[in-house]
Amino acid sequence: MFKPEIIYYEKQIENYELGKQLMDKYKNVPKIQIENHNNIEEMRKKSNKEFPQMKKNLIIGTRKTHKFVENHKVSDYLVPYTSSGCTASCLYCYLICNYNKCAYLRLFVNREEMFEKIIKTAETSEKELTFEIGSNSDLILENTITNNLIWTIENFKNTKKGRLTFPTKFDMVDPILPLEHNRRIIIRMSVNPEEIINKVEFGTSRLKGRIEAINKLAEADYKIGILIAPVIFIENWKKLYLELIQQLYSQLNKKAKEQIFFETIFMTYSYIHTKINEEAFPNAIQIFNKELMTGRGRGKYWYKPQIREEGDKFFREKLKEYFPENQILYIV
């Protein structure tokens, strides 16, 4: 269970029920009032090596931006929702790419406003829409602090139209298993080989726990996807990812196998990652490979075309070999 060392909060959170609950829950934690959760000057000025310590802070505010961004993968829209950032420290975290050291956990207490916009958009659309509510956070993790996911599912179950989806790297799914959800929630479990989880995805659930969570969610009749991401082409990557696929095949239960779909995403990296990781995690493995990666613009890197083509071929062949009836939505 995450226990923040310091809470930074906007004064207006006290006007919301969730804000009051969180302030009471953490009444014994030191607090610092701030003007804007997007611009905490003292945290922006901290050195890269202090990044792990910054992850122990909790920021509570209200979300001001409610813009929906079109998406064409699992969802129709990426939707700003109740949190941003995470308590884990994955070395490749794309939030670091976008927000530098501001990838710590931020909670937004004006959930009713965000939820109502989703409902209105869904019900006024001519087609059934799916909303991605976890594109820059992990709602399974956040739920251990706020119960927001429970609140969301319970309030969404009776909507006439629309679906919600989110990815997770955590196995704490028990609180949502008994909920009535009417198959309107799509949960996508992110997986990687255990070696990569141990060396790269600090603070996340182990692979065994993630697979067990998939099985539990399938038995609870949730719609389930598996997100193999990000694929990192370390030296023995084919061996590791084949073992991962074989492990999924042997350990997933019948109900999960009958319905899962796959997404596969190759890792992107950045100059900012390099600078922060070198100082914050000096003993961690180096996942940037200049021989395999090339510039993508604005200080970002991705794998060269021939590497991506090799990866695409490998995953299509192996997933079809072990899961011939299951859909591969995309490999990118």
Helices and strands as residue ranges (DSSP letters): E 7-10, G 11-15, H 17-25, E 31-34, H 41-44, G 48-50, H 51-54, E 58-61, E 69-70, E 77-78, E 83-84, E 89-90, H 94-99, E 106-108, H 111-124, E 130-132, H 139-146, H 148-156, E 163-168, G 174-176, E 185-191, H 194-200, E 201-202, H 207-219, E 223-231, H 237-251, H 254-259, E 261-266, E 268-270, H 271-280, E 293-297, E 300-303, H 305-322, E 328-331
